[in-house]
């Protein structure tokens, strides 16, 4: 029990630098780009931005106030480790978001007042970077992540992505009512989309690639060619045609995106009748790619 508590404490402390960096990026995004331009880019932060517009309560403080009851529910439904990490990250990030806001006021920085599309894009980029940094430490900022996980328990047939989109859309619709114009919702949608793309790019961008499945009568020649051309290993899978009953080998190979065209040309040159299936691989771990034990 003592060792478990010690490991949990070490994990919490280890994630603090990520929370601080994430809070700074979040704070710049909110105080420089989204809130000054009347954008509420979904999630608890978006809801807190709307409340700040109506009442003046600091965005970070309001975000933490909203998160607290959600985290209490999470203790019961989602487990201690998830909840305590979320509480720690939420507290640090909320504090830094307000600290950045106070610093901007002290320096008479009113936020970016130029092109609103640029503001929406930059807000999404910085928010996405902030979330990715926090996720890398195995933590979460809470908010809609908790709500989505709780809704997933209630509606297990729904995907987390769809549930998150529904909750974000509700905040966007509310922002149209609060700000009194549809543009605020549209700009917020740009921010949400940019944020999600940035999170994926940071967390998985370096590991993305393609998985090729090649059905061919010349598996050994293609396997050797792949090794010679792009220096990748392959796996030969035993297959059987369901209609003809013909025994065959299926060549499976994981590739970087920039290696795929060369391999496609190679396969065609050896067997123009080959049947190829190509899947996007969001993450590839192992020899020749990122190590399996790499923390993200």
Protein Blocks (a to p, Z undefined) as FASTA:
>chain_A
ZZmmmmmmmmmmmmmmmmmmmmmmmmmmmmmmmmmnopaeejjklmmmmmmmmnopafkl
mmmmmmmmmmmmmmmmnojklmmmmmmmmmmmmmmmmmmmmmmmmnopgbjabdfklmmm
mmmmmmmmmmmmmmmnopaeejjlmmmmmmmmmmmmbcfklmmmmmmmmmmmmmmmmnop
aklmmmmmmmmmmmmmmmmmmmmmmmgccddddddfblmlmmmmmmmmnopacddddddd
fklopacddddddddfklmmmmmmmmmmmmmmbccdddddfbdcdehiacfklcZZ
